[in-house]
Structure formats: C-alpha cells, structure tokens
Amino acid sequence: MSIMKIIFLTGVLSFAFWTQLFAQDPESSPENQALLDEQAADIFKALVPVVKKGASGTVEVRVWRKRVSYGTIVGPDTVLTKWSEVSRDLRSLSCRTGAGQWLPAVVSGVYPDADLAVIKVKGLKVDPVEFSNEKDLRPGSFLSLVRPDGEAAGMGVVSVMPRSLRSSDRAFLGVVMDLEFKGPGVRVRRVEPGTGAEQSGLRAFDVILEVTERKVNGSFELSTLLQRMEPGQKVKIRYARGGNESEVEVELGGRPRAPRIPYSRMEQMNNMGGHRYSEVRDGFSSVVQSDMQIEPEDCGAPVVDLEGRIVGVAIARAGRIKTFIIPSSAIEQILALEPAAPDAQLGNAGRIPLPEARKPVDDPFEVMRRRLEEMRRLMEEIEEGDQQRP
C-alpha cells in the first residue's frame, strides 16, 4: 500500500471516529463542528493527487452559463454527460474546461436507456480519459468524484457491487409465498399466471423444499437464492404435495415491473432529509451503488478509485446516501453502440413524474404524522413485494 493511500485512509478513519463521537453528543459545540469541517477539508485536499489525472478529462456542461452537469471526455471533441439534465434546454449549450475555456457544444446523440448524451464540443483539444475495469472494486472500496479544476466533488465507498435496476433483469419464479407457513420449506400461496412456475405444474399449497439441490427453509432464503439467478435460467425444484415429493424443471422469467410508488409519497420521504435527488434515478441496466453524497448537477463526472483509475461515470443521486455509478465496462459497451437521435425519449431510465399540486397543511404535527404514516406504508409495501414475489 502506498504512503499516500495510508495517509488518506488514516484521515478518513479519524474523520469517521470524530463524526460518530460528536453525533452522539446532542450538545456538540461549534468548535467540534469546526474540527469536523477542517478534517473533511484535509481529506479532500489529500484526494487531489488521486483525481488529478481524471480531472483533465472532465468538463463542466452548462446551459445559459449555468452548470447542469459535468461531462467525461471520451473521444476527439466528444463528451459524455447526463441526458436528462442537458435536455431541458439545448439552445445555449456549452462546456467549460478546467483551464476556464468556454466552448460551444451540441448534442449529437443519446443513449436513452442509460440517460447519457453524447455532445460534440468544437475546439476541445483534450485527450479522452482512459477507463479502467471495475473488477478490482469491492464493497468498502473508496471512490471519489472528479471535478475539472482538479478537486474532488465527492467521496464515498462502494456499498453495492454492479447490478441491474431493471425488474426484467431479475429472476422471477412466479409464486407468491405463504409468509405464515412455519416450514420446513416454503408453501406456495398463489401461482402467477403465464409464469415458469405455472407452466411447470406448480400449484397453490405446494411446499418448495429444494432449488437446484439446495434446501430452502424459509421465504427469505428462497428470495436470496433467486437473486443470484438470471431470467431464462432453468432450475430444478423439489416440492411436496399431499405427502408426496416430486421434482420439476422451471425456466425463470423476468420480474414484472412493480407499480411505481406514487411520486408524492416518495418525494415526501426524500424531502424529510432536505436533500435533492436526480429526476432520473432508476431503470439502469448496470450500476455500482455508493454512499457518496453529491449534487444532481455533479452527475456525468468520472469516478476514480484510490489509485486514480477511472472506474465509472456518476449517473444519479438517488437517495440520502445513495449514488449510482455506471461502471467502466458498461460505459465501453454503451459507446460501442450507435446512439439514438437527440429527440429520442428516455427509455428504461425514465423520468420520475413531478408531484401534483397539493394544498398546504398548516399544522406541522399533522405534516409529520402523515409523513411517518407514509413511510410506514412504503416500508410495508417494499417488504411485501420483496418477500412474496420471488
């Protein structure tokens, strides 16, 4: 491990320790907060050598001189950025380099499913970035977001390894489980029509005992096992019916898209923390999740590891401690495809609709009560959806 990395990790651990200590002290003084701010500044200062190389391949993307995103230089006069941000107004699109040079820009193509836009920047004389495979990343790996000026725009760790956010990419057996059944095995409460489970002959009240010769003792275990599988994969299922055991082969399908939780409820939960999130933050086919806290207009920037290797591009701020990053391997696969015309509509990565106008509620206690009730209902829906529909 390099000396620079040791110094950086030491600073991070120190910052985390004092943050936790002061968080437990309800009367933490302004002096304590100043100490945290100073340590945070030291950490970002230590990141400068890490982000230096990637910074030269990063630009600010601006509409009417207001920054709406960052961009990653991927070819001669070519920048990749977040489509939903620049699509709001294409009449005055420009890029600003780290050296302060302003250059006119135009969108030449889009990748709607990834919410990425390809923009051509006339006069951009900067070498494209070199992507490194993200295969060395692990949960807990440190990441940093790169700014054109050579500073870090954000810092965090990998919390979830690459995965698809599309329901259709997740394996779906096609049964609703009986959560009151005590086992052993998992009792089927209902078989969804048109699924692999129905076609194989599974019925309500069958008890699933094994999947691919692995015993399942409960709904959580079955759900976890299926999460490691893919649509189209064939699995052998041993089940009990009327005292007899049998075995069938089931071809897993893609999980049907769950009904979107009304935006008003989700937005109320998000607003409880006072944070802003990307309008397009779902439907991506491959993302790394990080606890990095960035602003929506920081998306489009390259993300580096502690060795300064570019391992992806930030695509969405999706929660209080949830940022999505399209990994380098997926970026390279996307760029190998022909982009759609700039007037293409967003695909799987669709906008989350804006909330309907609501009458204000004056009583703050009533507002809080409603928000807590909506949060409780939302958690119940998520838990029921994950557990009952493997």
C-alpha positions as CSV (number, residue, x, y, z in Angstrom):
1,M,0.0,0.0,0.0
2,S,1.4,3.4,-1.0
3,I,2.3,6.1,1.6
4,M,-0.4,8.4,0.1
5,K,-3.1,5.8,0.5
6,I,-2.1,5.1,4.1
7,I,-2.2,8.8,5.0
8,F,-5.6,9.2,3.2
9,L,-7.1,6.1,5.0
10,T,-5.8,7.3,8.3
11,G,-7.5,10.7,7.7
12,V,-10.8,9.0,6.7
13,L,-10.8,6.8,9.8
14,S,-10.1,9.8,12.1
15,F,-12.9,11.7,10.4
16,A,-15.3,8.8,10.8
17,F,-14.4,8.4,14.5
18,W,-14.9,12.1,15.4
19,T,-18.1,12.2,13.3
20,Q,-19.6,9.3,15.2
21,L,-18.4,10.7,18.6
22,F,-19.9,14.2,18.0
23,A,-23.1,12.7,16.6
24,Q,-23.7,11.0,20.0
25,D,-23.3,14.4,21.7
26,P,-26.5,16.4,21.4
27,E,-24.7,19.4,22.8
28,S,-21.8,19.2,20.4
29,S,-20.2,22.7,20.2
30,P,-19.4,24.8,17.2
31,E,-15.8,24.1,17.9
32,N,-16.4,20.4,17.4
33,Q,-18.2,21.1,14.1
34,A,-15.3,23.3,13.0
35,L,-12.9,20.4,13.7
36,L,-15.0,18.1,11.5
37,D,-15.1,20.7,8.7
38,E,-11.3,21.0,9.0
39,Q,-10.8,17.3,8.8
40,A,-13.1,17.0,5.8
41,A,-11.2,19.7,4.1
42,D,-7.9,17.8,4.8
43,I,-9.4,14.7,3.3
44,F,-10.5,16.4,0.1
45,K,-7.1,18.0,-0.1
46,A,-5.4,14.6,0.2
47,L,-7.6,13.4,-2.7
48,V,-6.1,16.0,-5.1
49,P,-3.3,13.7,-6.4
50,V,-5.9,10.9,-6.8
51,V,-8.2,12.9,-9.0
52,K,-5.5,14.9,-10.9
53,K,-5.3,12.6,-13.9
54,G,-9.0,12.3,-14.4
55,A,-9.6,16.0,-13.9
56,S,-8.0,16.8,-17.3
57,G,-10.7,14.6,-18.9
58,T,-13.6,16.4,-17.2
59,V,-15.6,19.4,-18.2
60,E,-18.5,21.5,-16.9
61,V,-21.6,21.2,-19.0
62,R,-23.6,24.5,-18.9
63,V,-26.9,25.7,-20.2
64,W,-27.2,29.5,-20.4
65,R,-23.9,29.6,-18.4
66,K,-25.4,27.6,-15.6
67,R,-23.8,24.3,-14.8
68,V,-26.3,21.5,-15.2
69,S,-23.9,18.6,-15.1
70,Y,-20.3,17.5,-15.5
71,G,-19.0,15.7,-18.6
72,T,-16.4,13.0,-19.3
73,I,-14.3,13.4,-22.4
74,V,-14.5,10.1,-24.3
75,G,-13.1,11.0,-27.7
76,P,-11.9,13.8,-30.0
77,D,-14.3,16.8,-29.3
78,T,-16.7,14.3,-27.7
79,V,-18.1,14.4,-24.2
80,L,-20.5,12.0,-22.4
81,T,-22.9,13.5,-19.9
82,K,-26.3,13.1,-18.2
83,W,-29.0,13.5,-20.9
84,S,-32.0,14.4,-18.7
85,E,-30.1,17.4,-17.3
86,V,-29.0,18.9,-20.6
87,S,-32.3,18.0,-22.4
88,R,-34.2,20.8,-20.6
89,D,-32.8,23.5,-22.9
90,L,-30.5,22.8,-25.8
91,R,-30.4,26.4,-27.2
92,S,-27.4,27.6,-25.3
93,L,-25.3,24.5,-24.5
94,S,-21.6,24.9,-23.8
95,C,-18.7,23.3,-22.0
96,R,-16.1,24.9,-19.7
97,T,-12.7,23.2,-19.3
98,G,-10.7,23.1,-16.1
99,A,-8.5,25.8,-17.7
100,G,-11.5,28.1,-17.9
101,Q,-12.0,27.8,-21.7
102,W,-15.6,28.2,-22.8
103,L,-16.6,26.2,-25.9
104,P,-19.9,25.8,-27.8
105,A,-21.5,22.4,-27.7
106,V,-24.3,20.4,-29.4
107,V,-25.9,17.1,-28.6
108,S,-25.1,14.6,-31.4
109,G,-26.8,11.5,-29.9
110,V,-28.3,9.9,-26.8
111,Y,-28.4,6.6,-25.1
112,P,-31.9,6.8,-23.6
113,D,-31.8,3.6,-21.5
114,A,-28.7,4.9,-19.7
115,D,-29.7,8.6,-19.6
116,L,-26.5,9.5,-21.3
117,A,-25.9,12.1,-24.0
118,V,-23.1,12.4,-26.5
119,I,-22.2,16.1,-27.1
120,K,-19.7,17.4,-29.6
121,V,-17.5,20.3,-28.4
122,K,-15.8,22.2,-31.2
123,G,-12.3,23.2,-30.3
124,L,-11.9,20.8,-27.4
125,K,-8.2,19.8,-27.6
126,V,-8.1,17.4,-24.7
127,D,-7.2,13.7,-24.7
128,P,-10.1,11.4,-23.7
129,V,-10.0,9.6,-20.4
130,E,-8.7,6.1,-20.0
131,F,-11.3,3.8,-18.4
132,S,-10.1,1.0,-16.1
133,N,-12.1,-2.1,-15.4
134,E,-14.0,-2.0,-12.2
135,K,-13.3,-5.7,-11.4
136,D,-11.0,-4.8,-8.5
137,L,-13.7,-2.9,-6.7
138,R,-15.1,-4.5,-3.5
139,P,-17.8,-3.4,-1.1
140,G,-16.0,-0.7,1.0
141,S,-13.6,0.4,-1.8
142,F,-13.1,4.1,-1.7
143,L,-14.2,6.2,-4.6
144,S,-14.0,9.9,-5.5
145,L,-15.8,12.1,-8.0
146,V,-13.6,14.2,-10.2
147,R,-14.0,17.9,-10.9
148,P,-12.4,19.7,-13.9
149,D,-10.4,22.0,-11.6
150,G,-8.5,19.1,-10.1
151,E,-10.6,18.9,-6.9
152,A,-12.8,16.1,-5.6
153,A,-16.5,16.8,-5.9
154,G,-17.4,13.9,-3.6
155,M,-16.1,10.9,-1.7
156,G,-17.6,7.6,-0.5
157,V,-17.3,3.9,-0.6
158,V,-18.8,1.1,-2.7
159,S,-21.9,-0.1,-0.9
160,V,-23.4,-2.5,-3.6
161,M,-21.5,-4.1,-6.5
162,P,-22.7,-3.8,-10.1
163,R,-26.3,-4.8,-10.6
164,S,-29.3,-4.0,-12.8
165,L,-32.1,-1.8,-11.6
166,R,-34.5,-3.2,-14.1
167,S,-37.2,-5.5,-12.9
168,S,-36.9,-7.5,-16.1
169,D,-33.3,-8.4,-15.4
170,R,-34.2,-10.0,-12.1
171,A,-35.1,-13.7,-12.0
172,F,-38.8,-14.4,-11.3
173,L,-40.1,-17.8,-10.3
174,G,-43.7,-16.8,-10.4
175,V,-45.1,-17.7,-7.0
176,V,-46.5,-15.8,-4.1
177,M,-45.2,-17.3,-0.8
178,D,-47.3,-18.0,2.3
179,L,-45.4,-16.0,4.9
180,E,-47.4,-17.6,7.8
181,F,-46.1,-21.1,6.9
182,K,-43.6,-22.2,9.5
183,G,-41.7,-24.8,7.3
184,P,-39.8,-26.7,6.6
185,G,-39.7,-25.4,3.1
186,V,-41.8,-22.6,1.5
187,R,-45.5,-23.0,0.9
188,V,-46.9,-21.5,-2.3
189,R,-49.9,-19.3,-1.6
190,R,-50.6,-18.4,-5.3
191,V,-49.0,-19.2,-8.7
192,E,-48.9,-16.2,-11.1
193,P,-50.4,-17.0,-14.5
194,G,-48.2,-17.2,-17.5
195,T,-45.0,-17.8,-15.5
196,G,-42.5,-20.6,-15.4
197,A,-44.0,-21.8,-12.2
198,E,-47.4,-22.3,-13.8
199,Q,-46.0,-23.9,-16.9
200,S,-44.1,-26.4,-14.8
201,G,-47.2,-27.5,-13.0
202,L,-46.6,-26.0,-9.6
203,R,-49.8,-25.2,-7.7
204,A,-51.1,-23.3,-4.6
205,F,-50.3,-25.2,-1.4
206,D,-47.3,-27.0,-2.8
207,V,-44.3,-26.7,-0.5
208,I,-41.0,-25.9,-2.1
209,L,-38.2,-27.9,-0.4
210,E,-35.2,-27.5,-2.7
211,V,-34.0,-25.3,-5.5
212,T,-31.0,-26.6,-7.6
213,E,-30.5,-29.3,-4.9
214,R,-30.2,-26.6,-2.2
215,K,-32.7,-26.8,0.7
216,V,-34.8,-23.8,1.4
217,N,-36.2,-23.3,4.9
218,G,-38.0,-20.0,4.5
219,S,-39.1,-17.2,2.3
220,F,-36.0,-15.1,2.8
221,E,-33.7,-17.9,1.9
222,L,-35.6,-18.6,-1.3
223,S,-35.6,-14.9,-2.3
224,T,-31.9,-14.7,-1.6
225,L,-31.2,-17.7,-3.7
226,L,-33.2,-16.4,-6.6
227,Q,-31.5,-13.1,-6.5
228,R,-28.3,-14.8,-7.6
229,M,-30.0,-16.2,-10.7
230,E,-31.0,-14.7,-14.1
231,P,-34.1,-14.7,-16.3
232,G,-34.0,-17.6,-18.7
233,Q,-32.1,-19.9,-16.3
234,K,-33.6,-23.3,-15.8
235,V,-33.7,-24.6,-12.2
236,K,-34.8,-27.9,-10.7
237,I,-37.3,-27.6,-7.9
238,R,-38.2,-30.3,-5.4
239,Y,-41.6,-29.8,-3.8
240,A,-44.1,-31.7,-1.6
241,R,-47.8,-32.1,-2.5
242,G,-50.2,-34.2,-0.5
243,G,-47.5,-36.1,1.3
244,N,-45.6,-36.9,-1.9
245,E,-42.4,-35.3,-3.2
246,S,-41.8,-34.5,-6.8
247,E,-39.3,-32.6,-8.9
248,V,-39.9,-30.2,-11.8
249,E,-37.7,-28.0,-14.0
250,V,-38.7,-24.4,-14.1
251,E,-37.5,-21.7,-16.5
252,L,-37.2,-18.5,-14.6
253,G,-38.7,-15.3,-16.2
254,G,-38.0,-11.6,-15.7
255,R,-39.7,-10.0,-12.7
256,P,-42.7,-7.9,-13.8
257,R,-42.3,-4.2,-13.3
258,A,-43.8,-3.3,-9.9
259,P,-46.3,-0.5,-9.9
260,R,-44.4,2.7,-9.2
261,I,-44.9,4.1,-5.8
262,P,-46.7,7.4,-6.2
263,Y,-44.2,10.2,-6.6
264,S,-45.8,12.4,-4.0
265,R,-45.2,9.7,-1.3
266,M,-41.6,9.1,-2.4
267,E,-40.9,12.9,-2.6
268,Q,-42.3,13.5,0.8
269,M,-39.9,10.9,2.2
270,N,-37.0,12.4,0.3
271,N,-37.8,15.9,1.4
272,M,-37.7,14.9,5.0
273,G,-34.0,15.0,4.8
274,G,-33.8,18.2,2.8
275,H,-31.8,16.6,0.0
276,R,-32.1,17.0,-3.7
277,Y,-32.0,13.9,-6.0
278,S,-31.7,13.3,-9.7
279,E,-35.0,13.3,-11.5
280,V,-33.9,10.2,-13.5
281,R,-32.5,7.7,-11.0
282,D,-33.9,4.3,-11.9
283,G,-34.0,1.8,-14.7
284,F,-30.3,1.5,-15.4
285,S,-29.0,-1.9,-16.6
286,S,-25.8,-1.8,-14.7
287,V,-24.8,0.4,-11.8
288,V,-22.4,0.4,-8.8
289,Q,-24.0,1.9,-5.7
290,S,-22.0,4.2,-3.4
291,D,-22.8,6.2,-0.3
292,M,-21.1,9.2,-1.9
293,Q,-23.1,12.3,-1.4
294,I,-23.1,14.5,-4.5
295,E,-25.5,17.1,-6.0
296,P,-27.7,16.2,-9.1
297,E,-25.6,18.5,-11.3
298,D,-22.5,16.6,-10.3
299,C,-23.6,13.7,-12.5
300,G,-21.7,12.9,-15.7
301,A,-18.3,13.2,-14.0
302,P,-15.8,10.4,-13.9
303,V,-15.3,8.4,-10.7
304,V,-11.9,7.2,-9.6
305,D,-10.6,4.7,-7.0
306,L,-7.7,5.5,-4.7
307,E,-5.2,4.6,-7.4
308,G,-6.7,7.3,-9.6
309,R,-8.1,4.8,-12.1
310,I,-11.4,5.8,-13.7
311,V,-13.8,3.1,-12.8
312,G,-17.1,4.6,-14.0
313,V,-19.3,7.7,-14.5
314,A,-21.7,9.1,-11.9
315,I,-25.2,8.9,-13.3
316,A,-27.7,9.7,-10.5
317,R,-28.0,10.9,-6.9
318,A,-30.7,8.5,-5.9
319,G,-31.0,8.9,-2.1
320,R,-29.6,10.5,1.0
321,I,-26.6,8.1,0.9
322,K,-27.2,6.5,-2.5
323,T,-25.3,7.5,-5.6
324,F,-25.4,5.3,-8.8
325,I,-22.3,5.0,-11.0
326,I,-22.3,3.3,-14.4
327,P,-19.1,1.1,-14.3
328,S,-16.4,1.5,-16.9
329,S,-17.1,-1.9,-18.6
330,A,-20.8,-0.8,-19.1
331,I,-19.7,2.6,-20.4
332,E,-17.4,1.0,-23.0
333,Q,-20.3,-1.4,-24.1
334,I,-22.6,1.6,-24.4
335,L,-20.1,3.6,-26.5
336,A,-19.7,0.7,-28.9
337,L,-23.4,1.1,-29.8
338,E,-24.8,3.7,-32.3
339,P,-26.5,6.4,-30.3
340,A,-30.1,7.4,-30.9
341,A,-31.1,10.8,-32.3
342,P,-31.2,13.7,-29.8
343,D,-35.0,13.8,-30.0
344,A,-35.3,10.2,-28.6
345,Q,-37.4,9.8,-25.5
346,L,-36.0,8.4,-22.3
347,G,-36.1,4.6,-22.3
348,N,-35.9,2.3,-19.2
349,A,-34.2,5.1,-17.4
350,G,-37.4,7.3,-17.3
351,R,-38.2,10.5,-15.5
352,I,-40.0,10.2,-12.2
353,P,-43.1,12.4,-12.7
354,L,-43.4,15.6,-10.9
355,P,-45.7,15.8,-7.9
356,E,-49.3,17.1,-8.3
357,A,-50.1,20.3,-6.6
358,R,-51.3,19.8,-3.1
359,K,-53.0,22.2,-0.7
360,P,-50.6,23.3,2.1
361,V,-51.1,21.8,5.6
362,D,-50.5,24.4,8.3
363,D,-50.2,22.1,11.3
364,P,-46.6,20.9,11.4
365,F,-47.5,18.0,13.7
366,E,-50.1,16.8,11.1
367,V,-47.4,17.0,8.4
368,M,-45.0,14.9,10.4
369,R,-47.7,12.4,11.3
370,R,-48.6,12.0,7.6
371,R,-45.0,11.6,6.6
372,L,-44.4,8.9,9.2
373,E,-47.5,7.1,8.2
374,E,-46.5,7.2,4.5
375,M,-43.0,5.9,5.4
376,R,-44.5,3.0,7.4
377,R,-46.8,2.1,4.5
378,L,-43.9,2.3,2.0
379,M,-41.7,0.0,4.0
380,E,-44.5,-2.5,4.3
381,E,-45.1,-2.4,0.5
382,I,-41.4,-2.9,-0.2
383,E,-41.0,-5.7,2.3
384,E,-44.1,-7.5,1.0
385,G,-43.0,-7.1,-2.6
386,D,-39.6,-8.5,-1.9
387,Q,-40.7,-11.4,0.2
388,Q,-43.9,-12.5,-1.6
389,R,-42.8,-12.4,-5.2
390,P,-39.6,-14.4,-5.7
